[in-house]
Amino acid sequence: MAYVLPLELLNRIYKAEIGDVIDDKYMKVSGAFHSDDDKSVDENGFIHHKMSYKMGVINITYPQSYFATWEMKRAPTPDSENTVTYFHEPFVDGSIVNYEVDSLWRTVNGVTNYHDFSSLA
């Protein structure tokens, strides 16, 4: 099930350390950059990868956890000889106010189980 959170809130959670609580409500429980596993090579011999940032967030005032994924957007590279790729900061986009996140919880026989985010770190 998808939920919507303010993008500005997600950016503050992104900047927080794991375990930090934002607005006395949201705790960051994981966060990591990920790349796809596409090994295909184009006609020029280049590999094309997509980069994303994924984080887990728990609403500590209500038994709810969220998973947010942001597809990274490349930024101009200051030095064309540099082997580093630059990206714009995650969860920043002036045209977006709210952002859809996925819910990660389930209740079975009255017991709420949260997703184990440890595999993302």
Rosetta constraint file for C-alpha pairs under 8 A:
AtomPair CA 1 CA 102 HARMONIC 5.97 0.50
AtomPair CA 1 CA 103 HARMONIC 5.50 0.50
AtomPair CA 2 CA 100 HARMONIC 6.26 0.50
AtomPair CA 2 CA 101 HARMONIC 5.58 0.50
AtomPair CA 2 CA 102 HARMONIC 4.49 0.50
AtomPair CA 2 CA 103 HARMONIC 5.82 0.50
AtomPair CA 3 CA 100 HARMONIC 5.51 0.50
AtomPair CA 3 CA 101 HARMONIC 5.25 0.50
AtomPair CA 3 CA 102 HARMONIC 6.07 0.50
AtomPair CA 3 CA 103 HARMONIC 6.66 0.50
AtomPair CA 4 CA 98 HARMONIC 6.05 0.50
AtomPair CA 4 CA 99 HARMONIC 5.28 0.50
AtomPair CA 4 CA 100 HARMONIC 4.36 0.50
AtomPair CA 4 CA 101 HARMONIC 5.87 0.50
AtomPair CA 5 CA 9 HARMONIC 7.10 0.50
AtomPair CA 5 CA 10 HARMONIC 7.17 0.50
AtomPair CA 5 CA 98 HARMONIC 5.50 0.50
AtomPair CA 5 CA 99 HARMONIC 5.44 0.50
AtomPair CA 5 CA 100 HARMONIC 6.47 0.50
AtomPair CA 5 CA 101 HARMONIC 7.03 0.50
AtomPair CA 6 CA 10 HARMONIC 6.52 0.50
AtomPair CA 6 CA 97 HARMONIC 5.91 0.50
AtomPair CA 6 CA 98 HARMONIC 4.25 0.50
AtomPair CA 6 CA 99 HARMONIC 5.99 0.50
AtomPair CA 7 CA 11 HARMONIC 6.23 0.50
AtomPair CA 7 CA 91 HARMONIC 6.02 0.50
AtomPair CA 7 CA 92 HARMONIC 7.11 0.50
AtomPair CA 7 CA 96 HARMONIC 6.94 0.50
AtomPair CA 7 CA 97 HARMONIC 5.61 0.50
AtomPair CA 7 CA 98 HARMONIC 5.11 0.50
AtomPair CA 7 CA 99 HARMONIC 5.48 0.50
AtomPair CA 8 CA 12 HARMONIC 6.45 0.50
AtomPair CA 8 CA 91 HARMONIC 7.33 0.50
AtomPair CA 8 CA 92 HARMONIC 7.43 0.50
AtomPair CA 8 CA 97 HARMONIC 7.41 0.50
AtomPair CA 9 CA 13 HARMONIC 6.26 0.50
AtomPair CA 10 CA 14 HARMONIC 6.04 0.50
AtomPair CA 10 CA 91 HARMONIC 6.23 0.50
AtomPair CA 11 CA 15 HARMONIC 6.33 0.50
AtomPair CA 11 CA 90 HARMONIC 6.93 0.50
AtomPair CA 11 CA 91 HARMONIC 4.97 0.50
AtomPair CA 11 CA 92 HARMONIC 6.65 0.50
AtomPair CA 12 CA 16 HARMONIC 6.34 0.50
AtomPair CA 12 CA 22 HARMONIC 7.58 0.50
AtomPair CA 13 CA 22 HARMONIC 6.62 0.50
AtomPair CA 13 CA 26 HARMONIC 7.78 0.50
AtomPair CA 13 CA 27 HARMONIC 7.74 0.50
AtomPair CA 13 CA 28 HARMONIC 6.24 0.50
AtomPair CA 14 CA 28 HARMONIC 7.77 0.50
AtomPair CA 14 CA 31 HARMONIC 7.43 0.50
AtomPair CA 14 CA 55 HARMONIC 7.49 0.50
AtomPair CA 14 CA 90 HARMONIC 7.57 0.50
AtomPair CA 14 CA 91 HARMONIC 7.67 0.50
AtomPair CA 16 CA 20 HARMONIC 6.05 0.50
AtomPair CA 16 CA 22 HARMONIC 8.00 0.50
AtomPair CA 16 CA 28 HARMONIC 7.09 0.50
AtomPair CA 17 CA 28 HARMONIC 6.98 0.50
AtomPair CA 18 CA 27 HARMONIC 7.60 0.50
AtomPair CA 18 CA 28 HARMONIC 5.04 0.50
AtomPair CA 18 CA 29 HARMONIC 5.20 0.50
AtomPair CA 18 CA 30 HARMONIC 5.94 0.50
AtomPair CA 18 CA 31 HARMONIC 7.50 0.50
AtomPair CA 19 CA 27 HARMONIC 5.90 0.50
AtomPair CA 19 CA 28 HARMONIC 5.48 0.50
AtomPair CA 19 CA 29 HARMONIC 5.77 0.50
AtomPair CA 20 CA 27 HARMONIC 5.58 0.50
AtomPair CA 20 CA 28 HARMONIC 5.91 0.50
AtomPair CA 21 CA 25 HARMONIC 6.39 0.50
AtomPair CA 21 CA 26 HARMONIC 5.35 0.50
AtomPair CA 21 CA 27 HARMONIC 4.32 0.50
AtomPair CA 21 CA 28 HARMONIC 6.73 0.50
AtomPair CA 22 CA 26 HARMONIC 5.14 0.50
AtomPair CA 22 CA 27 HARMONIC 6.32 0.50
AtomPair CA 25 CA 59 HARMONIC 5.51 0.50
AtomPair CA 25 CA 60 HARMONIC 5.41 0.50
AtomPair CA 25 CA 61 HARMONIC 5.80 0.50
AtomPair CA 26 CA 57 HARMONIC 6.33 0.50
AtomPair CA 26 CA 58 HARMONIC 5.56 0.50
AtomPair CA 26 CA 59 HARMONIC 4.60 0.50
AtomPair CA 26 CA 60 HARMONIC 6.07 0.50
AtomPair CA 27 CA 57 HARMONIC 5.50 0.50
AtomPair CA 27 CA 58 HARMONIC 5.15 0.50
AtomPair CA 27 CA 59 HARMONIC 6.46 0.50
AtomPair CA 27 CA 60 HARMONIC 6.84 0.50
AtomPair CA 28 CA 55 HARMONIC 7.43 0.50
AtomPair CA 28 CA 56 HARMONIC 6.13 0.50
AtomPair CA 28 CA 57 HARMONIC 4.66 0.50
AtomPair CA 28 CA 58 HARMONIC 6.62 0.50
AtomPair CA 29 CA 55 HARMONIC 7.39 0.50
AtomPair CA 29 CA 56 HARMONIC 5.32 0.50
AtomPair CA 29 CA 57 HARMONIC 5.56 0.50
AtomPair CA 29 CA 58 HARMONIC 6.96 0.50
AtomPair CA 29 CA 117 HARMONIC 6.86 0.50
AtomPair CA 30 CA 54 HARMONIC 7.94 0.50
AtomPair CA 30 CA 55 HARMONIC 5.11 0.50
AtomPair CA 30 CA 56 HARMONIC 4.90 0.50
AtomPair CA 30 CA 57 HARMONIC 7.22 0.50
AtomPair CA 30 CA 117 HARMONIC 6.10 0.50
AtomPair CA 30 CA 118 HARMONIC 7.11 0.50
AtomPair CA 30 CA 120 HARMONIC 6.42 0.50
AtomPair CA 30 CA 121 HARMONIC 5.93 0.50
AtomPair CA 31 CA 53 HARMONIC 7.15 0.50
AtomPair CA 31 CA 54 HARMONIC 5.59 0.50
AtomPair CA 31 CA 55 HARMONIC 4.05 0.50
AtomPair CA 31 CA 56 HARMONIC 6.48 0.50
AtomPair CA 31 CA 120 HARMONIC 6.76 0.50
AtomPair CA 31 CA 121 HARMONIC 6.20 0.50
AtomPair CA 32 CA 53 HARMONIC 5.71 0.50
AtomPair CA 32 CA 54 HARMONIC 5.59 0.50
AtomPair CA 32 CA 55 HARMONIC 6.51 0.50
AtomPair CA 32 CA 120 HARMONIC 6.41 0.50
AtomPair CA 32 CA 121 HARMONIC 5.91 0.50
AtomPair CA 33 CA 51 HARMONIC 7.07 0.50
AtomPair CA 33 CA 52 HARMONIC 5.71 0.50
AtomPair CA 33 CA 53 HARMONIC 4.35 0.50
AtomPair CA 33 CA 54 HARMONIC 6.39 0.50
AtomPair CA 34 CA 51 HARMONIC 5.68 0.50
AtomPair CA 34 CA 52 HARMONIC 5.21 0.50
AtomPair CA 34 CA 53 HARMONIC 6.01 0.50
AtomPair CA 34 CA 54 HARMONIC 7.35 0.50
AtomPair CA 35 CA 49 HARMONIC 6.45 0.50
AtomPair CA 35 CA 50 HARMONIC 5.68 0.50
AtomPair CA 35 CA 51 HARMONIC 4.52 0.50
AtomPair CA 35 CA 52 HARMONIC 6.35 0.50
AtomPair CA 36 CA 49 HARMONIC 6.02 0.50
AtomPair CA 36 CA 50 HARMONIC 5.76 0.50
AtomPair CA 36 CA 51 HARMONIC 6.79 0.50
AtomPair CA 37 CA 49 HARMONIC 7.57 0.50
AtomPair CA 38 CA 47 HARMONIC 7.77 0.50
AtomPair CA 38 CA 48 HARMONIC 7.23 0.50
AtomPair CA 38 CA 49 HARMONIC 6.46 0.50
AtomPair CA 39 CA 47 HARMONIC 6.44 0.50
AtomPair CA 39 CA 48 HARMONIC 7.85 0.50
AtomPair CA 40 CA 47 HARMONIC 6.08 0.50
AtomPair CA 40 CA 48 HARMONIC 7.50 0.50
AtomPair CA 41 CA 45 HARMONIC 5.40 0.50
AtomPair CA 41 CA 46 HARMONIC 5.28 0.50
AtomPair CA 41 CA 47 HARMONIC 4.82 0.50
AtomPair CA 41 CA 48 HARMONIC 7.36 0.50
AtomPair CA 42 CA 46 HARMONIC 5.44 0.50
AtomPair CA 42 CA 47 HARMONIC 6.60 0.50
AtomPair CA 50 CA 71 HARMONIC 7.58 0.50
AtomPair CA 50 CA 72 HARMONIC 7.54 0.50
AtomPair CA 51 CA 71 HARMONIC 6.24 0.50
AtomPair CA 51 CA 72 HARMONIC 5.44 0.50
AtomPair CA 52 CA 69 HARMONIC 6.69 0.50
AtomPair CA 52 CA 70 HARMONIC 5.43 0.50
AtomPair CA 52 CA 71 HARMONIC 4.38 0.50
AtomPair CA 52 CA 72 HARMONIC 5.01 0.50
AtomPair CA 53 CA 69 HARMONIC 5.72 0.50
AtomPair CA 53 CA 70 HARMONIC 5.25 0.50
AtomPair CA 53 CA 71 HARMONIC 6.65 0.50
AtomPair CA 53 CA 72 HARMONIC 6.95 0.50
AtomPair CA 53 CA 90 HARMONIC 6.92 0.50
AtomPair CA 54 CA 67 HARMONIC 7.14 0.50
AtomPair CA 54 CA 68 HARMONIC 5.67 0.50
AtomPair CA 54 CA 69 HARMONIC 4.45 0.50
AtomPair CA 54 CA 70 HARMONIC 6.50 0.50
AtomPair CA 54 CA 120 HARMONIC 7.89 0.50
AtomPair CA 55 CA 67 HARMONIC 5.80 0.50
AtomPair CA 55 CA 68 HARMONIC 5.44 0.50
AtomPair CA 55 CA 69 HARMONIC 6.69 0.50
AtomPair CA 55 CA 120 HARMONIC 7.85 0.50
AtomPair CA 56 CA 65 HARMONIC 7.23 0.50
AtomPair CA 56 CA 66 HARMONIC 5.75 0.50
AtomPair CA 56 CA 67 HARMONIC 4.64 0.50
AtomPair CA 56 CA 68 HARMONIC 6.53 0.50
AtomPair CA 56 CA 117 HARMONIC 6.52 0.50
AtomPair CA 57 CA 65 HARMONIC 5.62 0.50
AtomPair CA 57 CA 66 HARMONIC 5.08 0.50
AtomPair CA 57 CA 67 HARMONIC 6.35 0.50
AtomPair CA 57 CA 68 HARMONIC 7.95 0.50
AtomPair CA 58 CA 63 HARMONIC 7.82 0.50
AtomPair CA 58 CA 64 HARMONIC 5.98 0.50
AtomPair CA 58 CA 65 HARMONIC 4.17 0.50
AtomPair CA 58 CA 66 HARMONIC 6.17 0.50
AtomPair CA 59 CA 63 HARMONIC 6.58 0.50
AtomPair CA 59 CA 64 HARMONIC 5.39 0.50
AtomPair CA 59 CA 65 HARMONIC 5.92 0.50
AtomPair CA 59 CA 66 HARMONIC 7.94 0.50
AtomPair CA 60 CA 64 HARMONIC 7.45 0.50
AtomPair CA 63 CA 105 HARMONIC 7.90 0.50
AtomPair CA 63 CA 112 HARMONIC 7.18 0.50
AtomPair CA 64 CA 103 HARMONIC 7.13 0.50
AtomPair CA 64 CA 104 HARMONIC 7.16 0.50
AtomPair CA 64 CA 105 HARMONIC 6.16 0.50
AtomPair CA 64 CA 114 HARMONIC 7.71 0.50
AtomPair CA 65 CA 103 HARMONIC 5.82 0.50
AtomPair CA 65 CA 104 HARMONIC 5.19 0.50
AtomPair CA 65 CA 105 HARMONIC 6.05 0.50
AtomPair CA 65 CA 114 HARMONIC 6.69 0.50
AtomPair CA 65 CA 115 HARMONIC 7.52 0.50
AtomPair CA 66 CA 101 HARMONIC 6.21 0.50
AtomPair CA 66 CA 102 HARMONIC 5.43 0.50
AtomPair CA 66 CA 103 HARMONIC 4.57 0.50
AtomPair CA 66 CA 104 HARMONIC 5.46 0.50
AtomPair CA 67 CA 101 HARMONIC 5.82 0.50
AtomPair CA 67 CA 102 HARMONIC 5.16 0.50
AtomPair CA 67 CA 103 HARMONIC 6.40 0.50
AtomPair CA 67 CA 104 HARMONIC 6.74 0.50
AtomPair CA 68 CA 100 HARMONIC 7.68 0.50
AtomPair CA 68 CA 101 HARMONIC 4.94 0.50
AtomPair CA 68 CA 102 HARMONIC 6.51 0.50
AtomPair CA 69 CA 101 HARMONIC 7.50 0.50
AtomPair CA 70 CA 90 HARMONIC 6.22 0.50
AtomPair CA 70 CA 91 HARMONIC 6.61 0.50
AtomPair CA 71 CA 90 HARMONIC 7.86 0.50
AtomPair CA 72 CA 87 HARMONIC 6.30 0.50
AtomPair CA 72 CA 88 HARMONIC 6.79 0.50
AtomPair CA 72 CA 89 HARMONIC 7.73 0.50
AtomPair CA 72 CA 90 HARMONIC 6.52 0.50
AtomPair CA 73 CA 87 HARMONIC 5.54 0.50
AtomPair CA 73 CA 88 HARMONIC 5.68 0.50
AtomPair CA 74 CA 85 HARMONIC 7.46 0.50
AtomPair CA 74 CA 86 HARMONIC 5.92 0.50
AtomPair CA 74 CA 87 HARMONIC 4.28 0.50
AtomPair CA 74 CA 88 HARMONIC 6.17 0.50
AtomPair CA 75 CA 85 HARMONIC 7.92 0.50
AtomPair CA 75 CA 86 HARMONIC 5.20 0.50
AtomPair CA 75 CA 87 HARMONIC 4.66 0.50
AtomPair CA 75 CA 88 HARMONIC 5.55 0.50
AtomPair CA 76 CA 86 HARMONIC 6.79 0.50
AtomPair CA 76 CA 87 HARMONIC 8.00 0.50
AtomPair CA 77 CA 82 HARMONIC 7.86 0.50
AtomPair CA 77 CA 85 HARMONIC 6.69 0.50
AtomPair CA 77 CA 86 HARMONIC 6.00 0.50
AtomPair CA 88 CA 92 HARMONIC 7.94 0.50
AtomPair CA 104 CA 114 HARMONIC 6.51 0.50
AtomPair CA 104 CA 115 HARMONIC 5.73 0.50
AtomPair CA 105 CA 112 HARMONIC 6.86 0.50
AtomPair CA 105 CA 113 HARMONIC 5.79 0.50
AtomPair CA 105 CA 114 HARMONIC 4.90 0.50
AtomPair CA 105 CA 115 HARMONIC 6.20 0.50
AtomPair CA 106 CA 112 HARMONIC 5.69 0.50
AtomPair CA 106 CA 113 HARMONIC 5.56 0.50
AtomPair CA 106 CA 114 HARMONIC 6.99 0.50
AtomPair CA 107 CA 111 HARMONIC 5.25 0.50
AtomPair CA 107 CA 112 HARMONIC 4.22 0.50
AtomPair CA 107 CA 113 HARMONIC 6.16 0.50
AtomPair CA 108 CA 112 HARMONIC 6.53 0.50
AtomPair CA 108 CA 113 HARMONIC 7.78 0.50
AtomPair CA 117 CA 121 HARMONIC 7.41 0.50
